[in-house]
Amino acid sequence: MDFCYASEWLSGQPDFPDMLRFIMRHGNRDDWSGIALSVGSCLPCEEAFGVLLKALEAAGTRGMANIMQAIAATKHPQAESTLRRQLSAIWANAGLWNDADFTNWVAFDATMCIADLIELGAPATDFEGKVRQLSDHVCAGNRRSCRNFLAKYYPWLK
């Protein structure tokens, strides 16, 4: 896992794409999270989108932020619809509104998914209601994350 999170420095190596493919085939959710953005930016669009979609489906219900960001980075024609479906699934998760000592990771994933969708070109107005709810989350860490990642799209968050 340490290698995955530090592997970006190898991006200039000719065999870096093959390293990414190997990790995506043989790694686990934590490994995938560590290299997701490299996969999204270094592999061909169709290939990257396909492997990242499989990783997203296998990731379960938390800790998907890096994979979602990488899906957005592919700029694949289905990236926006995929992330919209993912946001709907996150929003339906019963744990979304739970308090946490540091961060509720389900709510963090929702915040990041909205940021990724807007970065892809989706109108910020599509998510304003959800952002208002996240900005009032019971967990202080999630309120901070909402402000930090979304205030540039929603000036009322400042």
N, C-alpha and C positions, 0 to 999 in steps of 0.2 A: 504494500500500500504506500509506503514511503517513496518507493520508486515512482509510482503512478503520479503522486502529487508533485514530484520534482522533475518529471520527465520532459517538461516543456523545453528545457535547455537542450534537448536532443533534436528539436524540431528541424534543424538543418541537416541532419544525417539522412542519407539517401534511403536507409532502411527503416526510418522512423514510422512511415505508414504501416509497414509490416509488423513492427512492434505493437502499434495500436491495435491492429487486427488480431494479433495473438492474445493480447490482454482482453479484448472484447470477447474472444472465443473461450478463454480459459479462466478469466477473472470472476470476481463477484461484484455485488452492488457497490461496495466501497471502492474497489479498483476502477469500475466504470465511472463512478463519480469523479475520481481523480483525473481521468484522462478525457472526459466527455467533451470538453471544449476543444481539445486538440483533435479529437475524432471529427467534430463538427466543422473544423476549419482546415484540416489537413487531408481528409479522405474525399474522394469525389462525392458530390452532392447526393446522388441516389444511394450509393453505398453507405455513406454516413447516416443518412436519414433512416435507412433500413435497420442498421445495427443499433442506432440510438432508440428507435421505436421499440425494438425487442428488449433493450435494457430498461426502458421506461415501463413496459408491461411487466417485466420481471422484478422491478424495484419494490413493488408493494405499495404501501400507503404513506410512506414518509421518506424524506431524504432524496427527493427527486429534483431539487432546484438546479443542480449542475447539469443534469441530463436534459431538463427542459430548456435551459439556457443554450445548450449545445444544439438542440433541435432547432431553436430559433436561429442560431448562427448558420445553419445549413442554408437558410433562405429557400428551402424546398417548397414547392407549390402547396403541399399539404401540411406544412408546419403550423400555420395559423389554425386550421380546423382541428388538427391534432391537439394543440395546446388549449383550444376552447373546450374540447371534450374533457381534457385533463382537468381544467379548472372546474368544470361541472362536477366531475368525480370528487375532487378535493372538497368542493363546497358541500357535497352530500355526506362527507365523512363526519361521523358523530363526534370525533375528537377535535374538530376545528375550533371549538370555542372553549376548550379546557384551559385552565390556568397552568402555568409552569414556572419553575424557579428561574429559568433563564429564558428559554424560547419554546413556544409550542411549535414544533416542526411542521405540523400540518398547516397551521396558519402561515408560517414562513413560506412554505411551498406555494400557498395561494398568492401571497404578496409577490413572490418572484415570478410566478406564472403570469400575473397581470403585467408586471414590468416587461417580461419577454414578449407578450402579445402586443403591447404598445410599441416596443422596439421594432417589431415586425411590420408595424403600420396600422394596426387596429386602432380605431378611435378611442381615446381615453374616456370619452363619454359613455362608451359601452360598459365600463366597469365602475363608474362613479359610486353607485349604490354599494357595491361590494367593498370598495376602498373606504367608504364612510364607516361601514361596519368594522372593517379591520382596524381602522384608526381608533376605534373605541374598544378594541380587544381587551379582555380582562388581564392579559399578561403584558406587563410593561415592556418586555423585550420585543414583543410583536408590535406594540404601538410605535416603538423606536424604529424598528425595521420598516414599517409602513411609511413613516416620515422619511427615513433615509433613502429608500429606494423609489418612492413614488412622488415626493414633493415637487420634483421638476415637472410633473404632469398635472398635478393638482395643487395649485398655489395655496389653497385654503389649508393645506396640511402644515404649512410653516408656522 
